């Protein structure tokens, strides 16, 4: 399927979450390789937009305030703003739109563009496919491979090796400044990322403390977290502050990517770091429980997934009263995997 020979204006719709946005980078690079003259825009939430700053092949970032537009239908003012937003999308006259989110909202936004070619996953949720002119059936399991397969079905030369995140020079400088102020050399530290969106994907704090204590005995440990995760990160480092730098809530997304790029190894749950690490070429260990490695686990040769052996492993449930799968991952195994990475 090659619906358009040389589109002049292309839109990627992948608003969130952060890891999902990073997982779509091969499509961006494939578009630039296949359609070098096209102007490529990306519709993304303001919370995730920073990670796309300075990406090669991306001409424009279109912020989509999902939280504000959630009041459409309840607020006359917000409803008018949403209408203006949709009209603006249509005025841009996109000739190719790729909905990589696969939800009703993203499908509807694709439809509002009026593009003659609107592509998305044939098995998208919430009936999003009704908005597509080109629903694409994919057989791949991993979210990155699914994006690549959809792009290839449209004649876009996306490749696994296109899973690359460019880190702006100013972000690298900011990260180096924070590290040098703490006496930490680039490439010499373990980066610990304890936060994640699903509550039952969290590794127990007592386990994190054991991991941080063991790792900090042999190298510097840097702990990072998004705004709102400061208490979690403080609990993780409690009692083992020596040799540990806690930067929770102090980094923007480019600086986070720079810290991951400069680390010797990243240890994280199934979170955005699990996608950023392979995209910047850093070895990493991902602790997994309710989610499945074949769908969202470590991508490429630099990553390793650790998980317990349970009958319910990979249940995909967002809530669990026990979260036994995460509790049974032994800190000693995490430390060993980080040392070997």
Secondary structure, DSSP 8 states (H G I E B T S, - for coil): ----SS-SEEEEE----HHHHHHTHHHHHHHHHH-TT-EEEEEE-HHHHGGGTT-TT--EEEE--HHHHTTBTTBHHHHHHHHHHHHHHHHT--SEEEE-S-SHHHHHHHHHTT-S-EEEETT-GGGGGGG-SEEE-----SHHHHHHHHHHHTT----GGG------HHHHHHHHHHHHHTT--TT-EEEEE---SSGGG---HHHHHHHHHHHHTTSEEEE---TT-HHHHHHHHTT--TTEEE-TT---HHHHHHHHHH-SEEEEESSTHHHHHHHHT--EEEE-SSS-HHHHS--STTEEEE----TTTT---S--S--HHHHTS-HHHHHHHHHH-
